[in-house]
Amino acid sequence: MFEKVFEKIKEKNSSVKIIGMWGKDGLELEKKYFIDESDPDIDMTGAQIADIMTKLSNLKFVSEKSHFTLEGETSTLLIYTISPDYFLIIMCGKELVMGKLLFFLNLYIDEFVVSL
């Protein structure tokens, strides 16, 4: 469903390691690994982030279109809202250029929405 868009984003941003679409109900729609699949268990993380996203969406200062980053020593996790009910989780290496990734996410957002 989203594979072609995931591939386009990876092509433009080599630091992308994992990208996936989740619903705020905690269910994964689709994900793509660009590393060994046994590395991180993103499934449980996606479900937990869905709970957090639902709680954040109830706050007045968090808009429908937003993104959040969690930076670690060796990687960055980006949570990017696609619609009121869906969001992307993107795990990237430290060589990430955030502005470039956000540019391409904004460029391809319509392709994600059409596929929902």
C-alpha positions in Angstrom: 0.0 0.0 0.0 2.7 2.5 1.0 5.8 0.6 -0.2 6.4 2.9 -3.2 6.3 6.1 -1.1 8.5 4.4 1.6 11.0 3.6 -1.2 11.0 7.2 -2.5 11.6 8.6 1.0 14.5 6.2 1.5 15.9 7.1 -1.9 16.0 10.8 -0.9 17.1 10.2 2.7 19.7 7.5 3.0 19.7 7.7 6.9 16.2 6.1 7.0 16.4 2.7 8.6 12.7 1.9 9.3 9.5 3.6 8.2 6.0 2.5 9.1 2.4 3.8 9.2 0.3 3.3 12.3 -3.2 4.2 13.3 -3.9 6.0 16.6 -5.7 2.8 17.6 -2.3 1.2 17.9 -2.5 -1.0 14.8 0.2 -1.0 12.2 -0.9 -0.6 8.6 2.5 -1.3 7.0 6.2 -0.9 7.7 9.4 -1.3 5.7 12.8 -2.2 7.1 16.0 -1.0 5.4 18.1 -2.8 8.0 18.1 -6.3 9.5 14.5 -6.8 10.7 15.7 -8.4 14.0 17.3 -5.2 15.2 14.6 -3.1 16.8 11.1 -4.3 17.8 9.2 -1.4 16.4 5.8 -3.1 16.7 5.3 -2.6 20.4 6.9 0.8 20.1 4.3 1.8 17.5 1.4 0.7 19.7 2.8 2.7 22.7 3.4 5.8 20.6 -0.2 5.5 19.3 -1.4 5.8 22.9 0.8 8.9 23.4 -0.3 10.4 20.1 -4.0 10.0 21.1 -3.3 11.8 24.5 -1.3 14.5 22.8 -4.1 15.2 20.2 -6.4 16.1 23.1 -4.1 19.0 24.1 -5.0 22.4 22.6 -1.4 23.3 21.6 -0.8 20.2 19.5 -2.1 20.6 16.0 -3.4 17.9 13.7 -0.3 18.3 11.5 2.7 17.9 13.8 5.9 16.0 14.2 7.9 14.9 17.2 11.5 13.7 17.4 13.2 11.5 20.0 17.0 11.7 19.7 19.2 9.0 21.0 23.0 8.5 20.8 23.0 6.5 17.6 19.6 7.2 16.1 16.6 9.5 15.8 13.0 8.5 15.9 10.5 10.8 14.1 6.8 10.6 14.7 5.0 12.5 11.9 1.2 12.9 11.7 -0.4 12.2 8.4 -4.1 12.7 9.4 -6.1 12.9 12.6 -6.1 9.1 12.8 -2.7 8.0 11.3 1.0 8.7 11.8 4.4 7.6 10.5 7.2 6.4 12.6 10.6 6.8 11.0 13.8 5.6 12.6 17.0 7.2 11.1 20.7 7.1 11.7 22.5 10.1 13.2 23.5 11.3 9.7 19.9 12.5 9.3 19.3 15.9 7.8 15.9 16.7 9.5 14.9 19.5 7.1 15.5 17.3 4.1 13.4 14.5 5.5 10.6 16.8 6.5 10.7 18.4 3.0 10.1 15.0 1.3 7.5 13.9 3.9 5.5 17.1 3.1 6.1 16.5 -0.6 4.7 13.0 -0.5 1.9 13.4 2.1 -0.8 13.4 -0.5 0.4 10.0 -1.7 0.0 8.7 1.9 -3.5 10.2 2.3 -4.7 8.8 -1.0 -3.6 5.3 0.1 -5.5 5.5 3.3 
